[in-house]
C-alpha cells in the first residue's frame, strides 16, 4: 500500500479533483484514508434517494471516505455547518472548497477496482480484482 497526500485549494471541486488525481497518478485501486478542511458549498445525494441536498454556506469537513476506481468514485462525506449541525451523504460534483482540503488517499497496488452494473442492486457496484 502506498499513500498520497493531496491539498486542494479554494474553489476546487472536491470530487472532480479526487478523480483527476486518481487518473493523473495512474492508480488502479484507491481509497480515501482521511480528509479535513472546509467547504463553501455542500452538495450530496441523500440516503436511498435521487434527491440532491445543496447548501451554500461554510462547512467543516468532518470525514470523507470511500473508494476510487478508474470509472468512478463512491464517496461519503460528513460536514458540519456553523451551528454544528452535521449533514452527510453521497458526495456528488459541486462541493466547492472554501479554504483547504487536506486529503490522504491510499493505493492498493495489488488490486484493480472497477464499477459495473449490478442486476441485484440496480447500481454500478465495486468489482475488485486481484492483480497477478
N, CA, C and O atoms as CSV, one atom per row, in Angstrom:
chain,resi,resn,atom,element,x,y,z
A,1,UNK,N,N,0.854,-1.174,0.000
A,1,UNK,CA,C,0.000,0.000,0.000
A,1,UNK,C,C,0.900,1.237,0.000
A,1,UNK,O,O,1.908,1.295,0.704
A,2,UNK,N,N,0.509,2.215,-0.803
A,2,UNK,CA,C,1.227,3.478,-0.871
A,2,UNK,C,C,0.231,4.609,-0.651
A,2,UNK,O,O,-0.894,4.565,-1.148
A,3,UNK,N,N,0.655,5.617,0.094
A,3,UNK,CA,C,-0.235,6.739,0.398
A,3,UNK,C,C,0.200,7.989,-0.351
A,3,UNK,O,O,1.386,8.208,-0.598
A,4,UNK,N,N,-0.800,8.814,-0.710
A,4,UNK,CA,C,-0.551,10.058,-1.437
A,4,UNK,C,C,-1.266,11.208,-0.737
A,4,UNK,O,O,-2.488,11.185,-0.596
A,5,UNK,N,N,-0.518,12.205,-0.301
A,5,UNK,CA,C,-1.156,13.398,0.276
A,5,UNK,C,C,-1.551,14.367,-0.836
A,5,UNK,O,O,-0.821,14.556,-1.809
A,6,UNK,N,N,-2.712,14.968,-0.669
A,6,UNK,CA,C,-3.226,15.930,-1.647
A,6,UNK,C,C,-3.745,17.136,-0.889
A,6,UNK,O,O,-4.397,16.990,0.145
A,7,UNK,N,N,-3.466,18.311,-1.389
A,7,UNK,CA,C,-4.078,19.508,-0.820
A,7,UNK,C,C,-4.863,20.207,-1.925
A,7,UNK,O,O,-4.338,20.489,-3.003
A,8,UNK,N,N,-6.125,20.479,-1.634
A,8,UNK,CA,C,-6.959,21.231,-2.558
A,8,UNK,C,C,-7.058,22.672,-2.084
A,8,UNK,O,O,-6.879,22.966,-0.902
A,9,UNK,N,N,-7.341,23.552,-3.011
A,9,UNK,CA,C,-7.341,24.991,-2.763
A,9,UNK,C,C,-8.737,25.571,-2.948
A,9,UNK,O,O,-9.633,24.898,-3.457
A,10,UNK,N,N,-8.920,26.829,-2.531
A,10,UNK,CA,C,-10.236,27.458,-2.656
A,10,UNK,C,C,-10.824,27.321,-4.065
A,10,UNK,O,O,-10.127,27.442,-5.072
A,11,UNK,N,N,-12.116,27.068,-4.092
A,11,UNK,CA,C,-12.935,26.971,-5.304
A,11,UNK,C,C,-12.791,25.658,-6.069
A,11,UNK,O,O,-13.524,25.442,-7.034
A,12,UNK,N,N,-11.870,24.773,-5.673
A,12,UNK,CA,C,-11.760,23.498,-6.372
A,12,UNK,C,C,-12.929,22.589,-5.972
A,12,UNK,O,O,-13.449,22.682,-4.860
A,13,UNK,N,N,-13.327,21.721,-6.885
A,13,UNK,CA,C,-14.409,20.772,-6.672
A,13,UNK,C,C,-13.833,19.500,-6.061
A,13,UNK,O,O,-12.979,18.852,-6.667
A,14,UNK,N,N,-14.290,19.143,-4.878
A,14,UNK,CA,C,-13.739,18.032,-4.118
A,14,UNK,C,C,-13.747,16.714,-4.900
A,14,UNK,O,O,-12.708,16.066,-5.020
A,15,UNK,N,N,-14.878,16.320,-5.421
A,15,UNK,CA,C,-14.972,15.025,-6.109
A,15,UNK,C,C,-14.234,15.046,-7.444
A,15,UNK,O,O,-13.523,14.095,-7.768
A,16,UNK,N,N,-14.389,16.096,-8.208
A,16,UNK,CA,C,-13.705,16.170,-9.503
A,16,UNK,C,C,-12.194,16.106,-9.341
A,16,UNK,O,O,-11.506,15.450,-10.123
A,17,UNK,N,N,-11.680,16.791,-8.322
A,17,UNK,CA,C,-10.228,16.798,-8.103
A,17,UNK,C,C,-9.724,15.438,-7.651
A,17,UNK,O,O,-8.641,15.024,-8.065
A,18,UNK,N,N,-10.470,14.733,-6.821
A,18,UNK,CA,C,-10.050,13.387,-6.426
A,18,UNK,C,C,-9.996,12.457,-7.635
A,18,UNK,O,O,-9.051,11.681,-7.778
A,19,UNK,N,N,-10.997,12.530,-8.500
A,19,UNK,CA,C,-10.967,11.731,-9.732
A,19,UNK,C,C,-9.804,12.134,-10.624
A,19,UNK,O,O,-9.161,11.273,-11.225
A,20,UNK,N,N,-9.520,13.440,-10.722
A,20,UNK,CA,C,-8.400,13.941,-11.524
A,20,UNK,C,C,-7.071,13.375,-11.014
A,20,UNK,O,O,-6.274,12.867,-11.802
A,21,UNK,N,N,-6.826,13.459,-9.698
A,21,UNK,CA,C,-5.579,12.955,-9.133
A,21,UNK,C,C,-5.455,11.452,-9.307
A,21,UNK,O,O,-4.360,10.956,-9.573
A,22,UNK,N,N,-6.542,10.719,-9.164
A,22,UNK,CA,C,-6.525,9.271,-9.359
A,22,UNK,C,C,-5.979,8.943,-10.751
A,22,UNK,O,O,-5.100,8.094,-10.894
A,23,UNK,N,N,-6.498,9.613,-11.762
A,23,UNK,CA,C,-6.054,9.361,-13.136
A,23,UNK,C,C,-4.659,9.919,-13.388
A,23,UNK,O,O,-3.858,9.282,-14.074
A,24,UNK,N,N,-4.355,11.085,-12.853
A,24,UNK,CA,C,-3.029,11.701,-13.036
A,24,UNK,C,C,-1.929,10.797,-12.480
A,24,UNK,O,O,-0.855,10.686,-13.072
A,25,UNK,N,N,-2.197,10.151,-11.341
A,25,UNK,CA,C,-1.203,9.281,-10.711
A,25,UNK,C,C,-1.256,7.855,-11.260
A,25,UNK,O,O,-0.523,6.977,-10.803
A,26,UNK,N,N,-2.128,7.635,-12.242
A,26,UNK,CA,C,-2.268,6.340,-12.904
A,26,UNK,C,C,-2.536,5.207,-11.906
A,26,UNK,O,O,-1.933,4.137,-11.986
A,27,UNK,N,N,-3.449,5.464,-10.972
A,27,UNK,CA,C,-3.808,4.455,-9.981
A,27,UNK,C,C,-4.848,3.499,-10.556
A,27,UNK,O,O,-5.549,3.826,-11.513
A,28,UNK,N,N,-4.935,2.330,-9.963
A,28,UNK,CA,C,-5.916,1.327,-10.392
A,28,UNK,C,C,-6.927,0.998,-9.302
A,28,UNK,O,O,-8.027,0.526,-9.590
A,29,UNK,N,N,-6.551,1.249,-8.044
A,29,UNK,CA,C,-7.442,0.980,-6.910
A,29,UNK,C,C,-7.014,1.892,-5.769
A,29,UNK,O,O,-5.869,1.836,-5.321
A,30,UNK,N,N,-7.928,2.728,-5.302
A,30,UNK,CA,C,-7.579,3.659,-4.229
A,30,UNK,C,C,-8.764,3.861,-3.297
A,30,UNK,O,O,-9.915,3.604,-3.651
A,31,UNK,N,N,-8.445,4.330,-2.093
A,31,UNK,CA,C,-9.479,4.697,-1.141
A,31,UNK,C,C,-9.006,5.890,-0.336
A,31,UNK,O,O,-7.804,6.120,-0.200
A,32,UNK,N,N,-9.950,6.647,0.196
A,32,UNK,CA,C,-9.633,7.829,0.989
A,32,UNK,C,C,-9.393,7.392,2.428
A,32,UNK,O,O,-10.237,6.733,3.035
A,33,UNK,N,N,-8.228,7.768,2.971
A,33,UNK,CA,C,-7.889,7.464,4.365
A,33,UNK,C,C,-8.404,8.564,5.279
A,33,UNK,O,O,-9.014,8.288,6.311
A,34,UNK,N,N,-8.156,9.816,4.895
A,34,UNK,CA,C,-8.623,10.923,5.730
A,34,UNK,C,C,-8.791,12.178,4.896
A,34,UNK,O,O,-8.216,12.319,3.817
A,35,UNK,N,N,-9.599,13.090,5.430
A,35,UNK,CA,C,-9.799,14.390,4.802
A,35,UNK,C,C,-10.289,15.354,5.869
A,35,UNK,O,O,-11.219,15.048,6.615
A,36,UNK,N,N,-9.665,16.505,5.938
A,36,UNK,CA,C,-10.195,17.585,6.758
A,36,UNK,C,C,-10.012,18.876,5.976
A,36,UNK,O,O,-9.110,18.998,5.148
A,37,UNK,N,N,-10.868,19.816,6.250
A,37,UNK,CA,C,-10.827,21.075,5.527
A,37,UNK,C,C,-12.169,21.759,5.628
A,37,UNK,O,O,-12.932,21.533,6.567
A,38,UNK,N,N,-12.446,22.600,4.646
A,38,UNK,CA,C,-13.692,23.360,4.677
A,38,UNK,C,C,-14.281,23.486,3.288
A,38,UNK,O,O,-13.578,23.448,2.278
A,39,UNK,N,N,-15.599,23.638,3.272
A,39,UNK,CA,C,-16.341,23.818,2.027
A,39,UNK,C,C,-17.141,25.111,2.102
A,39,UNK,O,O,-17.536,25.549,3.182
A,40,UNK,N,N,-17.373,25.713,0.945
A,40,UNK,CA,C,-18.293,26.846,0.889
A,40,UNK,C,C,-19.597,26.444,0.208
A,40,UNK,O,O,-20.560,27.209,0.171
A,41,UNK,N,N,-19.604,25.223,-0.329
A,41,UNK,CA,C,-20.809,24.675,-0.939
A,41,UNK,C,C,-20.805,23.171,-0.711
A,41,UNK,O,O,-19.835,22.485,-1.034
A,42,UNK,N,N,-21.891,22.672,-0.157
A,42,UNK,CA,C,-22.056,21.245,0.081
A,42,UNK,C,C,-23.134,20.729,-0.849
A,42,UNK,O,O,-24.217,21.306,-0.952
A,43,UNK,N,N,-22.822,19.634,-1.525
A,43,UNK,CA,C,-23.769,19.030,-2.453
A,43,UNK,C,C,-23.656,17.520,-2.292
A,43,UNK,O,O,-22.633,16.921,-2.625
A,44,UNK,N,N,-24.734,16.907,-1.771
A,44,UNK,CA,C,-24.732,15.475,-1.514
A,44,UNK,C,C,-26.053,14.852,-1.952
A,44,UNK,O,O,-27.100,15.499,-1.965
A,45,UNK,N,N,-25.966,13.568,-2.311
A,45,UNK,CA,C,-27.183,12.800,-2.570
A,45,UNK,C,C,-27.539,12.121,-1.267
A,45,UNK,O,O,-26.696,11.489,-0.630
A,46,UNK,N,N,-28.789,12.254,-0.876
A,46,UNK,CA,C,-29.248,11.707,0.400
A,46,UNK,C,C,-29.492,10.203,0.306
A,46,UNK,O,O,-29.652,9.657,-0.785
A,47,UNK,N,N,-29.518,9.550,1.449
A,47,UNK,CA,C,-29.647,8.096,1.526
A,47,UNK,C,C,-30.903,7.591,0.832
A,47,UNK,O,O,-31.995,8.128,1.020
A,48,UNK,N,N,-30.728,6.550,0.028
A,48,UNK,CA,C,-31.822,5.869,-0.661
A,48,UNK,C,C,-32.755,6.841,-1.381
A,48,UNK,O,O,-33.978,6.709,-1.335
A,49,UNK,N,N,-32.146,7.811,-2.043
A,49,UNK,CA,C,-32.921,8.853,-2.703
A,49,UNK,C,C,-32.189,9.337,-3.945
A,49,UNK,O,O,-30.968,9.214,-4.046
A,50,UNK,N,N,-32.925,9.876,-4.866
A,50,UNK,CA,C,-32.290,10.510,-6.022
A,50,UNK,C,C,-32.196,12.019,-5.820
A,50,UNK,O,O,-31.634,12.726,-6.656
A,51,UNK,N,N,-32.746,12.512,-4.711
A,51,UNK,CA,C,-32.712,13.955,-4.466
A,51,UNK,C,C,-31.338,14.382,-3.964
A,51,UNK,O,O,-30.669,13.658,-3.227
A,52,UNK,N,N,-30.937,15.579,-4.385
A,52,UNK,CA,C,-29.647,16.138,-4.018
A,52,UNK,C,C,-29.879,17.299,-3.056
A,52,UNK,O,O,-30.667,18.207,-3.321
A,53,UNK,N,N,-29.171,17.240,-1.935
A,53,UNK,CA,C,-29.189,18.301,-0.939
A,53,UNK,C,C,-28.067,19.262,-1.296
A,53,UNK,O,O,-26.921,18.847,-1.470
A,54,UNK,N,N,-28.391,20.537,-1.404
A,54,UNK,CA,C,-27.383,21.530,-1.761
A,54,UNK,C,C,-27.537,22.740,-0.862
A,54,UNK,O,O,-28.634,23.268,-0.685
A,55,UNK,N,N,-26.423,23.169,-0.298
A,55,UNK,CA,C,-26.449,24.338,0.563
A,55,UNK,C,C,-25.153,25.118,0.367
A,55,UNK,O,O,-24.062,24.548,0.355
A,56,UNK,N,N,-25.299,26.449,0.212
A,56,UNK,CA,C,-24.147,27.323,0.052
A,56,UNK,C,C,-23.947,28.108,1.344
A,56,UNK,O,O,-24.660,29.074,1.617
A,57,UNK,N,N,-22.975,27.683,2.123
A,57,UNK,CA,C,-22.544,28.345,3.358
A,57,UNK,C,C,-21.237,27.676,3.753
A,57,UNK,O,O,-20.756,26.804,3.029
A,58,UNK,N,N,-20.654,28.056,4.871
A,58,UNK,CA,C,-19.377,27.488,5.290
A,58,UNK,C,C,-19.607,26.201,6.073
A,58,UNK,O,O,-20.466,26.128,6.951
A,59,UNK,N,N,-18.808,25.181,5.727
A,59,UNK,CA,C,-18.864,23.876,6.375
A,59,UNK,C,C,-17.460,23.411,6.731
A,59,UNK,O,O,-16.502,23.697,6.013
A,60,UNK,N,N,-17.343,22.695,7.840
A,60,UNK,CA,C,-16.121,21.978,8.184
A,60,UNK,C,C,-16.290,20.538,7.738
A,60,UNK,O,O,-17.302,19.908,8.046
A,61,UNK,N,N,-15.311,20.010,7.018
A,61,UNK,CA,C,-15.345,18.600,6.622
A,61,UNK,C,C,-14.953,17.767,7.832
A,61,UNK,O,O,-13.848,17.911,8.356
A,62,UNK,N,N,-15.844,16.902,8.275
A,62,UNK,CA,C,-15.587,16.042,9.422
A,62,UNK,C,C,-15.012,14.704,8.992
A,62,UNK,O,O,-14.166,14.133,9.679
A,63,UNK,N,N,-15.474,14.212,7.860
A,63,UNK,CA,C,-14.946,12.952,7.334
A,63,UNK,C,C,-15.290,12.828,5.856
A,63,UNK,O,O,-16.263,13.398,5.362
A,64,UNK,N,N,-14.467,12.075,5.189
A,64,UNK,CA,C,-14.690,11.707,3.789
A,64,UNK,C,C,-14.097,10.323,3.640
A,64,UNK,O,O,-12.941,10.090,3.996
A,65,UNK,N,N,-14.887,9.407,3.114
A,65,UNK,CA,C,-14.386,8.047,2.936
A,65,UNK,C,C,-15.013,7.415,1.714
A,65,UNK,O,O,-16.081,7.816,1.253
A,66,UNK,N,N,-14.317,6.415,1.203
A,66,UNK,CA,C,-14.845,5.679,0.072
A,66,UNK,C,C,-13.752,5.194,-0.855
A,66,UNK,O,O,-12.562,5.314,-0.565
A,67,UNK,N,N,-14.184,4.644,-1.977
A,67,UNK,CA,C,-13.261,4.068,-2.947
A,67,UNK,C,C,-13.265,4.878,-4.233
A,67,UNK,O,O,-14.235,5.559,-4.566
A,68,UNK,N,N,-12.138,4.779,-4.951
A,68,UNK,CA,C,-11.999,5.452,-6.242
A,68,UNK,C,C,-11.506,4.411,-7.237
A,68,UNK,O,O,-10.514,3.722,-7.000
A,69,UNK,N,N,-12.218,4.311,-8.355
A,69,UNK,CA,C,-11.828,3.382,-9.415
A,69,UNK,C,C,-11.666,4.171,-10.710
A,69,UNK,O,O,-11.977,5.361,-10.768
A,70,UNK,N,N,-11.180,3.501,-11.736
A,70,UNK,CA,C,-10.940,4.214,-12.989
A,70,UNK,C,C,-12.215,4.721,-13.643
A,70,UNK,O,O,-12.161,5.635,-14.466
A,71,UNK,N,N,-13.357,4.150,-13.295
A,71,UNK,CA,C,-14.605,4.628,-13.888
A,71,UNK,C,C,-15.575,5.176,-12.849
A,71,UNK,O,O,-16.792,5.103,-13.022
A,72,UNK,N,N,-15.031,5.720,-11.774
A,72,UNK,CA,C,-15.890,6.408,-10.833
A,72,UNK,C,C,-15.477,6.250,-9.381
A,72,UNK,O,O,-14.733,5.340,-9.013
A,73,UNK,N,N,-15.981,7.162,-8.577
A,73,UNK,CA,C,-15.704,7.147,-7.146
A,73,UNK,C,C,-17.010,6.948,-6.389
A,73,UNK,O,O,-18.070,7.405,-6.818
A,74,UNK,N,N,-16.918,6.264,-5.265
A,74,UNK,CA,C,-18.054,6.106,-4.363
A,74,UNK,C,C,-17.595,6.668,-3.029
A,74,UNK,O,O,-16.892,5.999,-2.272
A,75,UNK,N,N,-17.994,7.899,-2.748
A,75,UNK,CA,C,-17.501,8.627,-1.589
A,75,UNK,C,C,-18.657,9.152,-0.746
A,75,UNK,O,O,-19.652,9.649,-1.274
A,76,UNK,N,N,-18.509,9.033,0.577
A,76,UNK,CA,C,-19.479,9.590,1.523
A,76,UNK,C,C,-18.781,10.672,2.336
A,76,UNK,O,O,-17.611,10.542,2.697
A,77,UNK,N,N,-19.522,11.747,2.619
A,77,UNK,CA,C,-18.972,12.875,3.350
A,77,UNK,C,C,-19.885,13.254,4.511
A,77,UNK,O,O,-21.107,13.127,4.430
A,78,UNK,N,N,-19.265,13.721,5.590
A,78,UNK,CA,C,-19.970,14.360,6.704
A,78,UNK,C,C,-19.355,15.740,6.869
A,78,UNK,O,O,-18.133,15.889,6.894
A,79,UNK,N,N,-20.213,16.746,6.981
A,79,UNK,CA,C,-19.738,18.120,7.145
A,79,UNK,C,C,-20.660,18.838,8.118
A,79,UNK,O,O,-21.866,18.596,8.149
A,80,UNK,N,N,-20.066,19.731,8.917
A,80,UNK,CA,C,-20.828,20.462,9.923
A,80,UNK,C,C,-20.948,21.922,9.533
A,80,UNK,O,O,-19.995,22.525,9.038
A,81,UNK,N,N,-22.151,22.500,9.763
A,81,UNK,CA,C,-22.360,23.920,9.491
A,81,UNK,C,C,-21.919,24.750,10.691
A,81,UNK,O,O,-21.368,24.210,11.650
A,82,UNK,N,N,-22.156,26.049,10.646
A,82,UNK,CA,C,-21.676,26.960,11.692
A,82,UNK,C,C,-22.358,26.750,13.042
A,82,UNK,O,O,-21.886,27.264,14.056
A,83,UNK,N,N,-23.452,26.007,13.068
A,83,UNK,CA,C,-24.131,25.696,14.322
A,83,UNK,C,C,-23.800,24.290,14.822
A,83,UNK,O,O,-24.328,23.848,15.843
A,84,UNK,N,N,-22.930,23.595,14.102
A,84,UNK,CA,C,-22.558,22.243,14.483
A,84,UNK,C,C,-23.483,21.171,13.971
A,84,UNK,O,O,-23.304,19.995,14.286
A,85,UNK,N,N,-24.470,21.554,13.188
A,85,UNK,CA,C,-25.390,20.580,12.597
A,85,UNK,C,C,-24.639,19.811,11.507
A,85,UNK,O,O,-23.990,20.408,10.648
A,86,UNK,N,N,-24.736,18.500,11.553
A,86,UNK,CA,C,-23.986,17.652,10.627
A,86,UNK,C,C,-24.882,17.173,9.497
A,86,UNK,O,O,-26.012,16.733,9.707
A,87,UNK,N,N,-24.341,17.274,8.301
A,87,UNK,CA,C,-25.014,16.796,7.093
A,87,UNK,C,C,-24.140,15.709,6.492
A,87,UNK,O,O,-22.916,15.833,6.469
A,88,UNK,N,N,-24.751,14.667,6.017
A,88,UNK,CA,C,-23.976,13.588,5.431
A,88,UNK,C,C,-24.700,12.926,4.287
A,88,UNK,O,O,-25.929,12.940,4.211
A,89,UNK,N,N,-23.915,12.345,3.397
A,89,UNK,CA,C,-24.480,11.626,2.267
A,89,UNK,C,C,-23.428,11.292,1.238
A,89,UNK,O,O,-22.226,11.341,1.502
A,90,UNK,N,N,-23.905,10.955,0.070
A,90,UNK,CA,C,-23.079,10.541,-1.060
A,90,UNK,C,C,-22.536,11.789,-1.755
A,90,UNK,O,O,-23.313,12.611,-2.241
A,91,UNK,N,N,-21.224,11.936,-1.806
A,91,UNK,CA,C,-20.588,13.093,-2.424
A,91,UNK,C,C,-20.878,13.131,-3.924
A,91,UNK,O,O,-20.679,12.140,-4.625
A,92,UNK,N,N,-21.347,14.271,-4.406
A,92,UNK,CA,C,-21.552,14.479,-5.841
A,92,UNK,C,C,-20.727,15.685,-6.270
A,92,UNK,O,O,-20.249,16.456,-5.438
A,93,UNK,N,N,-20.570,15.834,-7.578
A,93,UNK,CA,C,-19.858,17.003,-8.097
A,93,UNK,C,C,-20.545,18.273,-7.608
A,93,UNK,O,O,-21.771,18.338,-7.517
A,94,UNK,N,N,-19.733,19.281,-7.296
A,94,UNK,CA,C,-20.304,20.554,-6.898
A,94,UNK,C,C,-19.947,20.989,-5.490
A,94,UNK,O,O,-20.318,22.088,-5.076
A,95,UNK,N,N,-19.228,20.145,-4.735
A,95,UNK,CA,C,-18.756,20.549,-3.405
A,95,UNK,C,C,-17.508,21.405,-3.603
A,95,UNK,O,O,-16.475,20.911,-4.055
A,96,UNK,N,N,-17.610,22.696,-3.262
A,96,UNK,CA,C,-16.517,23.629,-3.513
A,96,UNK,C,C,-15.730,23.906,-2.237
A,96,UNK,O,O,-16.302,24.205,-1.189
A,97,UNK,N,N,-14.408,23.802,-2.346
A,97,UNK,CA,C,-13.514,24.047,-1.216
A,97,UNK,C,C,-13.571,25.525,-0.842
A,97,UNK,O,O,-13.563,26.400,-1.707
A,98,UNK,N,N,-13.628,25.783,0.460
A,98,UNK,CA,C,-13.603,27.157,0.980
A,98,UNK,C,C,-12.165,27.609,1.200
A,98,UNK,O,O,-11.704,28.514,0.504
A,99,UNK,N,N,-11.442,27.015,2.139
A,99,UNK,CA,C,-10.044,27.408,2.367
A,99,UNK,C,C,-9.065,26.322,1.949
A,99,UNK,O,O,-8.060,26.610,1.300
A,100,UNK,N,N,-9.349,25.072,2.315
A,100,UNK,CA,C,-8.432,23.974,2.015
A,100,UNK,C,C,-9.165,22.650,2.157
A,100,UNK,O,O,-10.217,22.572,2.791
A,101,UNK,N,N,-8.603,21.627,1.567
A,101,UNK,CA,C,-8.991,20.240,1.839
A,101,UNK,C,C,-7.697,19.447,1.834
A,101,UNK,O,O,-7.009,19.362,0.817
A,102,UNK,N,N,-7.374,18.867,2.984
A,102,UNK,CA,C,-6.154,18.084,3.150
A,102,UNK,C,C,-6.557,16.621,3.140
A,102,UNK,O,O,-7.249,16.147,4.041
A,103,UNK,N,N,-6.119,15.920,2.121
A,103,UNK,CA,C,-6.623,14.574,1.855
A,103,UNK,C,C,-5.462,13.595,1.773
A,103,UNK,O,O,-4.398,13.914,1.244
A,104,UNK,N,N,-5.683,12.410,2.301
A,104,UNK,CA,C,-4.725,11.332,2.161
A,104,UNK,C,C,-5.454,10.166,1.503
A,104,UNK,O,O,-6.421,9.634,2.048
A,105,UNK,N,N,-4.976,9.777,0.324
A,105,UNK,CA,C,-5.552,8.606,-0.347
A,105,UNK,C,C,-4.505,7.503,-0.377
A,105,UNK,O,O,-3.302,7.768,-0.382
A,106,UNK,N,N,-4.974,6.279,-0.397
A,106,UNK,CA,C,-4.076,5.123,-0.433
A,106,UNK,C,C,-4.334,4.322,-1.696
A,106,UNK,O,O,-5.467,4.189,-2.159
A,107,UNK,N,N,-3.257,3.799,-2.232
A,107,UNK,CA,C,-3.324,2.946,-3.415
A,107,UNK,C,C,-3.117,1.498,-2.987
A,107,UNK,O,O,-2.222,1.190,-2.199
A,108,UNK,N,N,-3.953,0.623,-3.514
A,108,UNK,CA,C,-3.768,-0.816,-3.334
A,108,UNK,C,C,-3.191,-1.356,-4.643
A,108,UNK,O,O,-3.934,-1.705,-5.560
A,109,UNK,N,N,-1.873,-1.420,-4.721
A,109,UNK,CA,C,-1.209,-1.737,-5.992
A,109,UNK,C,C,-1.435,-3.170,-6.457
A,109,UNK,O,O,-1.221,-3.472,-7.631
A,110,UNK,N,N,-1.859,-4.053,-5.571
A,110,UNK,CA,C,-2.120,-5.445,-5.954
A,110,UNK,C,C,-3.553,-5.674,-6.424
A,110,UNK,O,O,-3.959,-6.809,-6.672
A,111,UNK,N,N,-4.323,-4.578,-6.546
A,111,UNK,CA,C,-5.732,-4.707,-6.921
A,111,UNK,C,C,-6.092,-3.732,-8.040
A,111,UNK,O,O,-5.400,-2.749,-8.303
A,112,UNK,N,N,-7.198,-4.056,-8.673
A,112,UNK,CA,C,-7.774,-3.184,-9.694
A,112,UNK,C,C,-9.254,-3.041,-9.358
A,112,UNK,O,O,-9.977,-4.032,-9.264
A,113,UNK,N,N,-9.698,-1.791,-9.178
A,113,UNK,CA,C,-11.109,-1.523,-8.907
A,113,UNK,C,C,-11.801,-1.107,-10.198
A,113,UNK,O,O,-11.226,-0.417,-11.041
A,114,UNK,N,N,-13.043,-1.542,-10.330
A,114,UNK,CA,C,-13.879,-1.164,-11.458
A,114,UNK,C,C,-15.310,-1.085,-10.937
A,114,UNK,O,O,-15.625,-1.635,-9.881
A,115,UNK,N,N,-16.163,-0.407,-11.672
A,115,UNK,CA,C,-17.582,-0.343,-11.311
A,115,UNK,C,C,-18.388,-0.925,-12.462
A,115,UNK,O,O,-18.212,-0.548,-13.621
A,116,UNK,N,N,-19.272,-1.849,-12.117
A,116,UNK,CA,C,-20.119,-2.497,-13.112
A,116,UNK,C,C,-21.545,-2.524,-12.603
A,116,UNK,O,O,-21.789,-2.599,-11.399
A,117,UNK,N,N,-22.478,-2.463,-13.527
A,117,UNK,CA,C,-23.885,-2.539,-13.139
A,117,UNK,C,C,-24.165,-3.876,-12.482
A,117,UNK,O,O,-23.742,-4.926,-12.966
A,118,UNK,N,N,-24.879,-3.820,-11.379
A,118,UNK,CA,C,-25.241,-4.999,-10.622
A,118,UNK,C,C,-26.748,-5.179,-10.739
A,118,UNK,O,O,-27.513,-4.313,-10.314
A,119,UNK,N,N,-27.179,-6.299,-11.312
A,119,UNK,CA,C,-28.613,-6.520,-11.535
A,119,UNK,C,C,-29.385,-6.639,-10.220
A,119,UNK,O,O,-30.581,-6.349,-10.179
A,120,UNK,N,N,-28.727,-7.056,-9.165
A,120,UNK,CA,C,-29.402,-7.200,-7.880
A,120,UNK,C,C,-29.695,-5.849,-7.229
A,120,UNK,O,O,-30.762,-5.667,-6.642
A,121,UNK,N,N,-28.764,-4.901,-7.324
A,121,UNK,CA,C,-28.952,-3.608,-6.662
A,121,UNK,C,C,-29.443,-2.520,-7.607
A,121,UNK,O,O,-30.063,-1.548,-7.176
A,122,UNK,N,N,-29.163,-2.688,-8.903
A,122,UNK,CA,C,-29.523,-1.664,-9.874
A,122,UNK,C,C,-28.520,-0.523,-9.958
A,122,UNK,O,O,-28.772,0.475,-10.632
A,123,UNK,N,N,-27.390,-0.661,-9.281
A,123,UNK,CA,C,-26.368,0.378,-9.281
A,123,UNK,C,C,-25.056,-0.150,-9.850
A,123,UNK,O,O,-24.849,-1.360,-9.944
A,124,UNK,N,N,-24.179,0.769,-10.226
A,124,UNK,CA,C,-22.820,0.408,-10.626
A,124,UNK,C,C,-22.038,0.147,-9.344
A,124,UNK,O,O,-21.697,1.081,-8.617
A,125,UNK,N,N,-21.760,-1.113,-9.072
A,125,UNK,CA,C,-21.118,-1.512,-7.815
A,125,UNK,C,C,-19.647,-1.842,-8.032
A,125,UNK,O,O,-19.214,-2.124,-9.149
A,126,UNK,N,N,-18.899,-1.799,-6.951
A,126,UNK,CA,C,-17.471,-2.048,-6.976
A,126,UNK,C,C,-17.160,-3.498,-7.322
A,126,UNK,O,O,-17.724,-4.423,-6.738
A,127,UNK,N,N,-16.270,-3.679,-8.263
A,127,UNK,CA,C,-15.729,-5.003,-8.602
A,127,UNK,C,C,-14.247,-4.965,-8.257
A,127,UNK,O,O,-13.521,-4.068,-8.685
A,128,UNK,N,N,-13.816,-5.931,-7.490
A,128,UNK,CA,C,-12.435,-5.985,-7.011
A,128,UNK,C,C,-11.730,-7.142,-7.687
A,128,UNK,O,O,-12.202,-8.279,-7.658
A,129,UNK,N,N,-10.583,-6.837,-8.301
A,129,UNK,CA,C,-9.814,-7.867,-8.989
A,129,UNK,C,C,-8.385,-7.843,-8.441
A,129,UNK,O,O,-7.738,-6.797,-8.409
A,130,UNK,N,N,-7.915,-8.990,-8.021
A,130,UNK,CA,C,-6.527,-9.129,-7.566
A,130,UNK,C,C,-5.635,-9.194,-8.804
A,130,UNK,O,O,-5.888,-9.985,-9.713
A,131,UNK,N,N,-4.596,-8.365,-8.841
A,131,UNK,CA,C,-3.670,-8.343,-9.965
A,131,UNK,C,C,-2.625,-9.424,-9.721
A,131,UNK,O,O,-2.005,-9.488,-8.660
A,132,UNK,N,N,-2.449,-10.261,-10.716
A,132,UNK,CA,C,-1.462,-11.368,-10.614
A,132,UNK,C,C,-0.079,-10.888,-10.972
A,132,UNK,O,O,0.872,-11.669,-10.944
